[in-house]
Amino acid sequence: MFLIVGLGNPEEKYFKTFHNMGYLAAGDAASILGAKFRKKECEASVAEGYVGEEKVIVARPLTYMNASGRAVKQLMARYKLTPEELVVIYDDYDLPKGHVRIRPSGSAGTHNGMRSVIAETGLTEFARIRIGIRDAEVNIPIMGYVLSEVKKEDYDLFSGACRRAAEAAVALAKGERLDLVMNRYNG
């Protein structure tokens, strides 16, 4: 079994914001797996797909970004998952817009959602896929920026980045080695 979590905020008003890149990528991952978000459990909207006979859970926490860890902790406990069976996808202000970066572990950096995941689960050794959102031409405080909507002229760039992040997550769910997935999708 494998768990793909896309971080974001559940209300529709946040759907097109930079902070919802994880939610969008989770939607792409569910689509790749032929799954739909049909149920709610463990404070998350959940889609169930399969890679061969292995179940893959794709989740969007409903706890809002800063409490995302509650849903991740509950899902991991419910399905008795190990850190090797978890990947978290989220936006990253520290990366240039449209870049995808995969890492096997690390800190939360400036991301409150990841701070929550790490605090609630007590884990730092799990795969994470970051989608860069920083626009060097925009000079507003980070909180205002991450909750602002993606510009129409950047939609294709971010849509492509979310799709690449989703493909990388599904590759990990298929059992592909993390270093190979990193080589293929980082950048």
C-alpha positions as a Markdown table, in Angstrom:
| # | Residue | x | y | z |
|---|---|---|---|---|
| 1 | Met | 0.0 | 0.0 | 0.0 |
| 2 | Phe | 1.1 | 3.6 | -0.6 |
| 3 | Leu | -0.2 | 7.0 | 0.4 |
| 4 | Ile | 0.1 | 10.1 | -1.7 |
| 5 | Val | -0.9 | 13.3 | 0.1 |
| 6 | Gly | -1.4 | 16.7 | -1.6 |
| 7 | Leu | -1.4 | 19.6 | 0.8 |
| 8 | Gly | -3.8 | 22.5 | 0.3 |
| 9 | Asn | -6.9 | 24.2 | 1.6 |
| 10 | Pro | -10.3 | 22.7 | 1.1 |
| 11 | Glu | -12.5 | 25.7 | 0.3 |
| 12 | Glu | -13.2 | 26.5 | -3.3 |
| 13 | Lys | -11.9 | 30.1 | -2.9 |
| 14 | Tyr | -8.4 | 28.6 | -2.4 |
| 15 | Phe | -8.5 | 26.2 | -5.3 |
| 16 | Lys | -6.5 | 28.3 | -7.8 |
| 17 | Thr | -4.0 | 29.7 | -5.3 |
| 18 | Phe | -0.3 | 28.9 | -5.1 |
| 19 | His | -0.8 | 27.2 | -1.8 |
| 20 | Asn | -3.0 | 24.5 | -3.4 |
| 21 | Met | -0.4 | 23.1 | -5.8 |
| 22 | Gly | -0.4 | 19.9 | -3.7 |
| 23 | Tyr | -4.2 | 19.5 | -4.0 |
| 24 | Leu | -3.9 | 20.0 | -7.8 |
| 25 | Ala | -1.1 | 17.5 | -8.1 |
| 26 | Ala | -3.1 | 15.0 | -5.9 |
| 27 | Gly | -6.0 | 15.4 | -8.4 |
| 28 | Asp | -3.6 | 14.6 | -11.2 |
| 29 | Ala | -2.3 | 11.5 | -9.3 |
| 30 | Ala | -5.8 | 10.2 | -8.8 |
| 31 | Ser | -6.5 | 10.7 | -12.5 |
| 32 | Ile | -3.4 | 8.8 | -13.5 |
| 33 | Leu | -4.5 | 6.0 | -11.2 |
| 34 | Gly | -8.1 | 6.1 | -12.6 |
| 35 | Ala | -9.4 | 7.0 | -9.1 |
| 36 | Lys | -11.9 | 9.6 | -7.9 |
| 37 | Phe | -12.2 | 11.4 | -4.6 |
| 38 | Arg | -15.4 | 9.7 | -3.4 |
| 39 | Lys | -15.1 | 9.4 | 0.3 |
| 40 | Lys | -13.9 | 11.3 | 3.4 |
| 41 | Glu | -12.0 | 9.6 | 6.2 |
| 42 | Cys | -9.3 | 10.7 | 8.7 |
| 43 | Glu | -10.1 | 14.3 | 8.1 |
| 44 | Ala | -9.2 | 14.0 | 4.4 |
| 45 | Ser | -10.9 | 13.6 | 1.0 |
| 46 | Val | -9.7 | 10.2 | -0.3 |
| 47 | Ala | -9.4 | 8.5 | -3.7 |
| 48 | Glu | -8.4 | 4.8 | -3.9 |
| 49 | Gly | -6.5 | 3.5 | -6.9 |
| 50 | Tyr | -4.4 | 0.5 | -7.7 |
| 51 | Val | -1.0 | -0.2 | -9.1 |
| 52 | Gly | -1.3 | -3.8 | -10.0 |
| 53 | Glu | -2.9 | -5.3 | -6.9 |
| 54 | Glu | -1.4 | -2.8 | -4.5 |
| 55 | Lys | -3.8 | -0.1 | -3.2 |
| 56 | Val | -2.7 | 3.5 | -3.5 |
| 57 | Ile | -4.5 | 6.1 | -1.4 |
| 58 | Val | -4.5 | 9.7 | -2.7 |
| 59 | Ala | -5.5 | 12.2 | 0.0 |
| 60 | Arg | -6.3 | 15.9 | 0.3 |
| 61 | Pro | -6.4 | 16.9 | 4.0 |
| 62 | Leu | -9.6 | 18.8 | 4.9 |
| 63 | Thr | -7.9 | 20.3 | 8.0 |
| 64 | Tyr | -6.6 | 23.4 | 6.2 |
| 65 | Met | -2.9 | 23.7 | 5.4 |
| 66 | Asn | -1.5 | 24.5 | 8.9 |
| 67 | Ala | -3.1 | 21.4 | 10.4 |
| 68 | Ser | -2.4 | 19.0 | 7.5 |
| 69 | Gly | -0.4 | 16.7 | 9.8 |
| 70 | Arg | -3.5 | 15.5 | 11.7 |
| 71 | Ala | -4.9 | 13.9 | 8.5 |
| 72 | Val | -1.5 | 12.4 | 7.5 |
| 73 | Lys | -1.0 | 10.9 | 11.0 |
| 74 | Gln | -4.6 | 9.5 | 11.0 |
| 75 | Leu | -4.2 | 8.0 | 7.5 |
| 76 | Met | -0.9 | 6.4 | 8.3 |
| 77 | Ala | -2.3 | 4.8 | 11.5 |
| 78 | Arg | -5.5 | 3.6 | 9.8 |
| 79 | Tyr | -3.6 | 1.9 | 7.0 |
| 80 | Lys | -0.6 | 0.9 | 9.1 |
| 81 | Leu | 1.9 | 2.6 | 6.8 |
| 82 | Thr | 5.6 | 3.1 | 7.1 |
| 83 | Pro | 7.5 | 6.3 | 6.2 |
| 84 | Glu | 8.6 | 4.5 | 3.0 |
| 85 | Glu | 5.0 | 4.2 | 1.9 |
| 86 | Leu | 4.3 | 8.0 | 2.1 |
| 87 | Val | 4.9 | 10.9 | -0.3 |
| 88 | Val | 3.7 | 14.4 | 0.4 |
| 89 | Ile | 3.3 | 17.0 | -2.4 |
| 90 | Tyr | 3.2 | 20.7 | -1.7 |
| 91 | Asp | 4.1 | 24.2 | -2.9 |
| 92 | Asp | 7.5 | 25.6 | -2.1 |
| 93 | Tyr | 8.1 | 29.4 | -2.0 |
| 94 | Asp | 11.9 | 28.7 | -1.9 |
| 95 | Leu | 11.9 | 27.2 | -5.4 |
| 96 | Pro | 11.4 | 29.1 | -8.7 |
| 97 | Lys | 8.0 | 28.8 | -10.2 |
| 98 | Gly | 7.3 | 25.7 | -12.1 |
| 99 | His | 10.3 | 23.7 | -10.8 |
| 100 | Val | 9.7 | 20.3 | -9.3 |
| 101 | Arg | 12.1 | 19.0 | -6.6 |
| 102 | Ile | 11.9 | 15.6 | -5.0 |
| 103 | Arg | 13.8 | 14.7 | -1.8 |
| 104 | Pro | 13.9 | 11.6 | 0.4 |
| 105 | Ser | 13.8 | 13.6 | 3.7 |
| 106 | Gly | 14.4 | 17.0 | 5.2 |
| 107 | Ser | 13.0 | 19.8 | 7.2 |
| 108 | Ala | 9.8 | 21.8 | 6.7 |
| 109 | Gly | 11.6 | 24.8 | 5.5 |
| 110 | Thr | 9.2 | 27.8 | 5.4 |
| 111 | His | 6.2 | 25.6 | 4.9 |
| 112 | Asn | 3.6 | 25.5 | 7.7 |
| 113 | Gly | 1.8 | 22.5 | 6.3 |
| 114 | Met | 5.0 | 20.5 | 6.3 |
| 115 | Arg | 5.7 | 21.7 | 9.8 |
| 116 | Ser | 2.4 | 20.2 | 10.8 |
| 117 | Val | 3.1 | 16.9 | 9.0 |
| 118 | Ile | 6.5 | 16.6 | 10.7 |
| 119 | Ala | 5.2 | 17.6 | 14.1 |
| 120 | Glu | 2.2 | 15.3 | 14.1 |
| 121 | Thr | 3.9 | 12.2 | 12.6 |
| 122 | Gly | 7.3 | 12.7 | 14.2 |
| 123 | Leu | 8.8 | 11.8 | 10.9 |
| 124 | Thr | 11.3 | 13.6 | 8.6 |
| 125 | Glu | 12.4 | 10.5 | 6.6 |
| 126 | Phe | 9.7 | 10.3 | 3.9 |
| 127 | Ala | 9.6 | 11.4 | 0.3 |
| 128 | Arg | 8.4 | 14.8 | -0.5 |
| 129 | Ile | 7.7 | 16.5 | -3.8 |
| 130 | Arg | 7.9 | 20.2 | -3.9 |
| 131 | Ile | 6.4 | 22.5 | -6.6 |
| 132 | Gly | 8.2 | 25.8 | -6.9 |
| 133 | Ile | 6.0 | 28.9 | -6.8 |
| 134 | Arg | 8.4 | 31.8 | -6.3 |
| 135 | Asp | 8.1 | 34.6 | -8.8 |
| 136 | Ala | 11.2 | 36.8 | -8.6 |
| 137 | Glu | 9.1 | 39.7 | -10.1 |
| 138 | Val | 6.5 | 39.7 | -7.2 |
| 139 | Asn | 7.4 | 41.5 | -4.1 |
| 140 | Ile | 4.7 | 40.9 | -1.5 |
| 141 | Pro | 4.8 | 39.2 | 1.9 |
| 142 | Ile | 4.9 | 35.4 | 1.6 |
| 143 | Met | 1.5 | 34.8 | 3.3 |
| 144 | Gly | -0.2 | 37.2 | 0.8 |
| 145 | Tyr | 1.6 | 35.6 | -2.1 |
| 146 | Val | 0.9 | 31.9 | -1.3 |
| 147 | Leu | -2.8 | 32.7 | -0.9 |
| 148 | Ser | -3.0 | 34.7 | -4.2 |
| 149 | Glu | -4.3 | 33.2 | -7.4 |
| 150 | Val | -2.0 | 31.9 | -10.1 |
| 151 | Lys | -1.8 | 34.4 | -13.0 |
| 152 | Lys | -3.5 | 33.2 | -16.1 |
| 153 | Glu | -0.3 | 33.5 | -18.1 |
| 154 | Asp | 1.4 | 31.0 | -15.7 |
| 155 | Tyr | -1.5 | 28.5 | -15.6 |
| 156 | Asp | 0.1 | 26.1 | -18.2 |
| 157 | Leu | 3.5 | 26.3 | -16.3 |
| 158 | Phe | 1.9 | 25.3 | -13.0 |
| 159 | Ser | -0.4 | 22.8 | -14.6 |
| 160 | Gly | 2.6 | 21.0 | -16.1 |
| 161 | Ala | 4.5 | 21.1 | -12.8 |
| 162 | Cys | 1.6 | 19.6 | -11.0 |
| 163 | Arg | 1.3 | 16.9 | -13.6 |
| 164 | Arg | 5.1 | 16.1 | -13.3 |
| 165 | Ala | 4.8 | 16.0 | -9.5 |
| 166 | Ala | 1.8 | 13.6 | -9.8 |
| 167 | Glu | 3.7 | 11.3 | -12.3 |
| 168 | Ala | 6.6 | 11.2 | -9.9 |
| 169 | Ala | 4.4 | 10.3 | -6.9 |
| 170 | Val | 2.8 | 7.5 | -9.0 |
| 171 | Ala | 6.2 | 6.3 | -10.0 |
| 172 | Leu | 7.1 | 6.0 | -6.4 |
| 173 | Ala | 3.9 | 4.2 | -5.6 |
| 174 | Lys | 4.8 | 1.7 | -8.4 |
| 175 | Gly | 8.0 | 0.9 | -6.5 |
| 176 | Glu | 10.4 | 2.8 | -8.6 |
| 177 | Arg | 13.6 | 3.7 | -6.8 |
| 178 | Leu | 13.6 | 7.2 | -5.3 |
| 179 | Asp | 17.0 | 8.1 | -6.8 |
| 180 | Leu | 15.8 | 7.2 | -10.3 |
| 181 | Val | 12.5 | 9.2 | -9.9 |
| 182 | Met | 14.6 | 12.2 | -8.6 |
| 183 | Asn | 16.8 | 12.0 | -11.7 |
| 184 | Arg | 13.9 | 11.9 | -14.0 |
| 185 | Tyr | 11.7 | 14.6 | -12.5 |
| 186 | Asn | 13.9 | 17.1 | -10.5 |
| 187 | Gly | 14.3 | 20.4 | -12.3 |
